[in-house]
């Protein structure tokens, strides 16, 4: 009997075999989604039968939808995730969240493959963005993907079902990234295409200023924005759009251009008004004097508004007769009312050149009329250069005393050492060139009859007789310093002035125009034909002297019309000179 009892006791293998047989006909396995029936709801737990030996229980909160309470009822069938068939307490381990997640992932993967939008609910905030429930799967919504523009308050968007676009999915890591902005951009693009299709270039529409930037303003045309560039706001200069427009302002604009590819719309306001440049040539004649307001000052000049939409430029060179290297801002100021003269109009380029100094007296003309040649005056040494002294004169102009006009006996480089900046000096006016705005002065002419000689009208004989400073047209004696193929270099006797006689000026006849017929140290008479004090260049001509002598002889001793030959006339002139 004992042996029989022992043989009837089940072994461990028997229990495993019996358990396997009990589940063999049940199509359930761990880590799968199975159907279950709600048996009861007790103490915030839902008791569910999935057809196993024992029931399982799931927290009631897992049946809730973000933003809504749970609607699970006794007797309803639900999908649950079977984690374990039996735990240590003999209960089935179930999860509603994992079941929803598995179902959602499968559904979302199919929708992503088809590039379909997914519905979701924003239910929480996390670092850098928000959490979104996609029907069981939790996704991350970056803050930059909430809207096309930054949103300060996202509260109205939370706990509301709305469409999203899945940007990235990683099932292994359980990561999903979604975008609400992409949905809005697609929607806006569709609306934009429809709105653009209803617009046409040159059409006049109403809009509202939505945003203002440095380069223009964005205008809402009823769901679509257009750019109103700063240059198209008004015909006159607009420094910044905010000077004319404000956000929320209603405006009437004209559609200038529509880009069919980018669907960008360019708008204009000034196009609704008549272009003032069409009649600018009629209203502002060249040479006329007009008044205007300084609107802008730059390094190269100042812009003056003559009337709305019409501006002209006063270039820095046309601002002052005497202030040459001064910034325009030191002569004019913004908003200042000024009188200017119209110098030039180019309607095609929409440019007007204006002059400020032209409405003022020309100090060079005033000086020339007030101080004629030969006038002795006094002034302060303003500057000293390698060419001579600059002396400040009446009318805020400067005159120059060239080195050669400082002293009769000493070289200019030595004589200039007697002067320093700020000295008051007396000088005589030698020449006034109004066109080149130059005044030539002389100091040495104040001594030894220099002033009187300078005041005398120059002539070939007069300059030499008086001993005055050599000037253009003066007859001078030259000493040969250097002989070249193109001419000869000479020094004017009695001075330190170096001059040059070109080959063509060596004689009236071509045969005599040979530099090699002269020798270094040889002297001859000639006439000064050119003097450039600034460049320190002097040209002399024997040919000019011969022509001048011939004319003088003809004038004094007769003409060939009386029957005398030119040789007879010249012979008479020579005899006259010899007898004298």
GIFEN-V170497 format. One record per run of one state. SS is the DSSP state (helix for helix, strand for strand, loop for the rest). FROM is the first residue (numbers start at 1). TO is the last residue. If there is no record, write none. Layout:
# GIFEN-V170497
ss=[SS,SS]
from=[FROM,FROM]
to=[TO,TO]
This chain:
# GIFEN-V170497
ss=[loop,helix,loop,helix,loop,strand,loop,strand,loop,strand,helix,loop,strand,loop,strand,helix,loop,strand,loop,strand,loop,strand,helix,loop,helix,loop,strand,loop,strand,loop,helix,loop,strand,loop,strand,loop,strand,helix,loop,helix,loop,strand,loop,strand,loop,helix,loop,helix,loop,strand,loop,strand,loop,strand,helix,loop,helix,loop,strand,loop,strand,loop,helix,loop,helix,loop,strand,loop,strand,loop,strand,helix,loop,helix,loop,strand,loop,strand,loop,helix,loop,helix,loop,helix,loop,strand,loop,strand,loop,strand,helix,loop,helix,loop,helix,loop,strand,loop,strand,helix,loop,helix,loop,helix,loop]
from=[1,2,9,12,24,32,43,45,50,56,60,64,77,85,92,96,114,118,127,129,134,138,143,146,155,158,161,171,175,180,181,198,204,213,216,221,225,230,233,241,244,250,259,265,269,270,273,276,284,289,299,301,308,310,316,319,328,331,337,347,351,356,357,360,363,371,376,385,388,394,397,403,406,412,419,424,434,438,443,444,447,450,456,460,467,475,485,487,493,498,503,506,510,513,515,518,523,533,537,542,558,560,563,566,580]
to=[1,8,11,23,31,42,44,49,55,59,63,76,84,91,95,113,117,126,128,133,137,142,145,154,157,160,170,174,179,180,197,203,212,215,220,224,229,232,240,243,249,258,264,268,269,272,275,283,288,298,300,307,309,315,318,327,330,336,346,350,355,356,359,362,370,375,384,387,393,396,402,405,411,418,423,433,437,442,443,446,449,455,459,466,474,484,486,492,497,502,505,509,512,514,517,522,532,536,541,557,559,562,565,579,580]
